[in-house]
Amino acid sequence: MNHHFIQPTTRREMLRDCGAGFGMVALAGLLGEAAAAEGALASPLAVRKPHFPARAKRVIFLFMHGGPSQVDTFDPKPLLKRDAGKPFPGQKPRVQFAETGNLLQSPWEFKHYGQSGIEVSDLFPNVGGCVDDICMIRSLHGDNTAHGGALLQLHTGSDSFVRPSMGSWITYGLGTENQNLPGFITICPTLGHGGVQNWSSAFLPSPYQGTPIGNASIPAEKAMFNHISPSVKPDIQRLQLNALKQMNEEQLKHFGHEPQLEGRIQSFELAFRMQTEAPDLMDISKESKATLDLYGVNEKPTNNFGRQCLLARRFAEKGVRFIQVSHSYKWDQHGDLKNGHTNNAKEVDKPIAGLLKDLKARGMLKDTLVLWGAEFGRTPTAQGGDGRDHNPHGYTMWMAGAGVKPGFVYGATDDYGYYATVDKVHVHDMHATLLHLMGLDHERLVYRYGGRDFRLTDVFGKVATGILA
């Protein structure tokens, strides 16, 4: 038999150990106070104060899935026309998605618009009419030449790991202004190239997950929130939810903190509240004919995207923090550039301009940030004779509304539009700037997971101060 002897404790050791214990008691008290303060929030989506005064209250992200060509839309390059058919005089990227040939001129002409005189191609005459409200960023660049990785980097800041989306980060930082609706809504999102990971909350608590309305394969007029129509009367449903909540809370008492279960309870409660507001909000039939015409609703070919943009304005008006609208998946013209881009632009040009005009007329553009762009641009060199390949090295995105300089061009690509060269804005910098406009310091908006602090910009990112109004 083994005998274990307890060594006698000295007076000094006893005081040392007790002192440490008193420290833990004090720490527990402080943590309890912090938890109580956090628990005082009525909801994980309750409005939170920004780090500093915000320029914008909400974001509408117009996502052009596939990658519009910057040199055919918002970044005119006269030398492409002069040197068409010649080899690109610079060094092509070491890593390319596929081989391309010689320089390909744009099939479209560029014109000056507005008092600012910003040049926009014939593809976007309606957006061109709004350039005095737009801050054109012609020097975006990213790291991935493939759609999947590039979409993830655009949406989450990482092209290789599952990370929370920018909509989730913003909702986590600020909450939302309407407790009867999700803080982050994505309308007709793509199910490809990362799919749900592009609007996922990942390791952030589940209330910050994006809520989809339909998906890219469903026409906007048929897209709805899933399971929003109650199958029983509200009072019966309330009794059912109360019973379910009680059972779940009993489990929490037994097992302790379980984020997934807590998120499930919160999602049930949000879904119940949504039934009182979401159906009417999805019904655009009460909008005036003038408004429907402004967005191109009930017209071809603008009906589908016009409905999405109109819904985005309605959600923004009701206090949703982040709304994404996707035109998916149409802009990937490796061939037949002229027909492809022409048809795509006809679907979105009028609705985008309608959204900007409607927000401005309602006084909402001053505190709504509209972001337009895609996962990358296109090469100025030809592919398949009349197409362009993926190009993450230099492309255009634009912002309009709260906090940005209107009628302003920031940054530039080289003479042919291949590489960002002046005032370069990496995707991480775009995220940092977006958060800044929302009153959030990208270095302070962190979440501890797996033993380290994470943020949308990871260890990168700087605010593009040159675009700030």
Buried (B, 14 or more C-beta within 10 A) or exposed (E): EEEEEEEEEEEEEEEEEEEEEEEEEEEEEEEEEEEEEEEEEEBBBBBBEBBEEBBBBBBBBBBBBBBBBBBBBBBBBEBBEEBBEEEBEEEBBEEBBEEBBEBBBBBBEBBEBBEBEBBBBBBBBBBBBBBBBBBBBBBBBBBBBBBBBBBBBBBBBBBEEEBBBBBBBBBBBBBBBBBBBBBBBBBBBBBBBBBBBBBBBBBBBBBBBBBBBBBBEEEBBEBBBEEEEEEEEEEEBEEEBEEEBEEBEEEEEEEEEEEEBBBBBBBBBBBBBBBEBBEEBBEBEEBEEEBBBBBBBEEEBBBBBBBBBBBBBBBBBBBBBBBBBBBBBBBBBBBBBBEBBBEBBBBBBBBBBBBBBBBBEEEBBBBBBBBBBBBBBBBBBBBBEBBBBBBBBBBBBBBBBBBBBBBBBBBBBBBBBBBBBEBBBBBBBBBBBBBBBBBBBBBEBBBEEEEEEBBBBBEBBBBBEBBBE
